Amino acid sequence: MVSQEVRLIAAALLAAIPLRAAGSQEPLSGFWFVLLSGSLLGVILLIREYRQYQAG
């Protein structure tokens, strides 16, 4: 079983890595939108994991 702290760190990385990669892409390109969409999903996961961490 993975601890909540590790899950929280993994969710933060899933949000931050695509966002950083989007910064090196041409704005409003197709791949830029894909990276930002991935980052948005990571942020949603991060918020969910953080709420579970606070409740636990």
N, C-alpha and C positions, 0 to 999 in steps of 0.2 A: 504494500500500500504506500502511496506517495503522500508525503506530508503536505499540509495546506500551504506551508511557506514555499515549498518547491513548486507547487501548482501556481501560486501567486507570482513567483519569479518567472516561470515559463510563460504565463499569460502576458506579463509585462514585456518580455522579449518578443512575443508574437505581435504585440502592438507596435513596438519601437523599431524593429528591423525593417519592415516594409515602409514605414514612414521615412526612415533615413534613406532608404534606397530610392524613394520617390523624389527626394530632394536632388538627386543626381540626374534625373530624367528631364526631358524637355516638357515644360508645363503644357497641360491639356492634351498630351499624347495618349494613345490607347493604353500603353503599359503603365503610364502614370496613374490613370484611373483604376487599373487593376491593383496596383500597389496601395493606393489610398483606400480602396474597398477592403483589401486584406487587412490593412491597419485598423479600419473601422470595426471589422469583425473582432480583431484582437482587443480593441478597447472595450467592446461589449463583453467579451469573455473576461477581461481583467476586472471590470466592474462587478460581474457576477461572482467571480472568485473572491474579490475583496469583501463583498457583502457576506459571503459564507464564512470568510475568515473572521470578520467582526462578530458574527453571530456565534461562532464556535468558541 
